[in-house]
Amino acid sequence: MNTIGATLKTSTIILADDHPLVRRGVRSLFQPLPEFSIVAEAEDGFAAVALVERWSPDVLIVDITMPGLDGMEVTRQAAQRCPGIRSVILSMHEDEAHVFEALRAGATAYVLKRAVADDLVEAVRAALEGRRYLSPPLSARALEDYAAGVGARSGQPLDAYGGLTPRQREVLHLAAKGMTYAEMAAQLGVSPHTVEAHLSNLMRKLGFHSTREIIRYALKRGLSD
């Protein structure tokens, strides 16, 4: 009896990117590979988190800039809701700050959008094996040097964002878009009073006193796209 290929495991993937052309390109890249299956796609951060919770995939491929929740926050929530998931960040940003934050958020791989297509497949394979992957010219040593420099200059993490609860980060993202309490409440399925409480708590944690400060902060971190 021929058993060649009988033990081939298919790894499930959820793809999250707000650009249909990018999703189509990634899908066409993985379709010929029998060891992978893209089981669902999302075009915003909230949908991506919901799909992760529904499918419990092996891998999440997520754009760093997403409507609703960005790729960093999607990665954080994916790790909480689906332990063992491997997240691969797609990004245009080549600076160490973005890469470092992505890894802190729980990403296993960071792939530049300008990289060759094979880089993404290699990154997914590495992530499934538990290995970190960074697109050239990024390097683990550069990140170590960057992290050491940040620690030496500040004596503390980059900022208090990581100390926010998942719901507080969701409220922060929506507030940065200029949404009213009612609009945020409708998006999150809670009451305006609950939104106000979350906003008050996150502002206290971040040391802010107005929504204007939140918007400036969001622009600086790229959270308001």
N, C-alpha and C positions, 0 to 999 in steps of 0.2 A: 504494500500500500504506500503510495506516495504522499508524504506528509509535508513536503516543502511548502512553506508559506502558511501552514495550518496554525502556527503559533504567533503569527504576526498580529500585534496589538494595534488597534486603531486609537490614536490619541485625539481627543475631542478639543476643538478650538472654538472660542467665541471671539468674533472680530468686532471691534468698536472704533468707528471713524465716521465723522460727519460728512465726508466727501464720498459720494457714490463711486466716482472713478477710482479712488484709492481702494475702496472695498472690492470693486470688481478686479482690480489688478492683483490684490492679495489673494482673492479667491482663485483666480486663474493660475496663480503660482503654486497653490497647494492642491488643486484638484487632481493633477496627474499623479500625486504621491499617495499611494494606498494606505500608508501608515498614518495619514492625517484626515480628519473630517471636520470641516467648519459647520457646526451644528446650528449656529444662530449669529445674527448680525445686529448691531445697534448703531444708531446715528446720534445718540446723546448719552451723557453720563448716567443719568437716572435709569434709562433703559438698559444700559450695560450692566449695572449692579443687579437689576431685577433678573436679567437673563443668567447671570452667574449663579444667583440663588436658585433659579429654576433648574438649570442644567448641570451644575457642579462640574464644569469642564476641567480638563487637564491643564489647558493653557488659555490665557486671555491675552490677545493682542490689542493694545489700546493706544489711540492717538493721545499725545500729551495735551492737545488743545481740543476740548470737547464742549459743546453746549451743555448747560445744566451743571454737571460736575466735570472737572478736568481729569485728565488721565492719572494724575497723582492721587486724587481723592478716590477715583474708581478703583485704583490698585489697592489703596488702604482698605476700602470697604470689602473688596473681593477677598482679601486675605482673611478678614474677620468672618465673613459669611461662608467661605469655602476654604477651610484650612487645607493646605497642600497644593492649592492652585499655583501655577507659575505664570507670572505676568511679564509680558514683553512690551516695553514702551516704544512707540514710534514717535520720532521727534525731528523737528528742524533745528533744534537748539544744540549747539556743539560745546557750550561752555560747561565747565566742571560743576558750577552751581546747580544747574538743572539735572545733570547726571547724578550728582551726589544726593540731591533731594529725592530723585526717583528711586534710588537704591534704599534710601531711608524709609521710603513709603512702602517698600516690600517688593519692588521689581527685581526680577532675576536677570533681565537683559534690557539693554538700551540700544536701539537701532536707529541710525540716522536715516531720514527719508531719502537723502541723496545717495545712500549706499546702494550697491548692486543688489539685485533681487536675491541672489544666493545668500547674502548676509542674513536676511530674515529667516530663511529656512534653517541656516546654521544656528541662529540665535534660539529658535524654537527647540531644536534638537538638544542644544546645550542646556537650555532651561529644564527640559524634561529629565535630563541626567543630573540635574542639581548643580550645574556649573554656571557661573556668571559669564555673560557675554556682553562685550562693549564693542560697538562698531569702531574700526580704525577711523581717525587717528586717536580715539579715546583710549585710555589705558588705566589699569587699576592703580599703577604707581602715581599717576597724575591725580587721581581721586584721593589717594592717601595723603599726598602732599597738600591738596586743597583742604581736606578735612583737618589736618594738623594745623594749617594756617588759620582756619576759622576758629579752632579751639584756642589757639594762642592769642588771637586778637580779642576774642570776646569772653573766653572762659565759660561759655555756655552754648547750647544749640543755636542754630541759625535764628530761630524765633519761636514764639509760643504756639505756632499753628499746630504742631504735632500734639499739643496738650488739649486741643479741642476735641469734644466728642464728635462722632460721625454726624449727628443731627446738627450740632453747632456749625460744623464745616459746611453742611448743606445750606443752612440759613445764611452763612457768610457769602457763599457763591451767589445765592439769589439776591441778597441785599446789594451786592456789588453791581448787579444789573439794574439797580434802581427800582426793584419791585416794591409794591406796597405790602403792608402786613397781610391784607386780604389776598393778594395775588400769591404771596409765599405760602399762606395757609392752604389755598386751593391746590397748589403744586405738591405740597407735602402731605395733604390729607389730615391736617390738624387745625386747631382753632387759631384765630389771630392772637388771642391772649397767650397761647403757647409759643407762637412765633416771637412775640414780644419778650417773653421770658428767656428764650434761647438767645435772642439778640443781645439782651442785657448781660447775660452771663458771658457770652463770647467777647463782648466789648470790654468787660471787666478783665478777662484773662489776657486780652491783647493790649490793654491799657488805652483803649480808645474812649472818646467822649462824644462822638458824633458819627452819623452815617457818612459824612464827607470824608472822615479819616478812613473808614472802611473802604470806600471807593478808591482812594489814593493807594491804600495798601494792596487792594486787589489788582489794580493796574500794575503796580510794581512787581507783583508775583505772577502776573498773567492769569489771574483767576476769573477775569470778567469777560473773556472771549465767548 
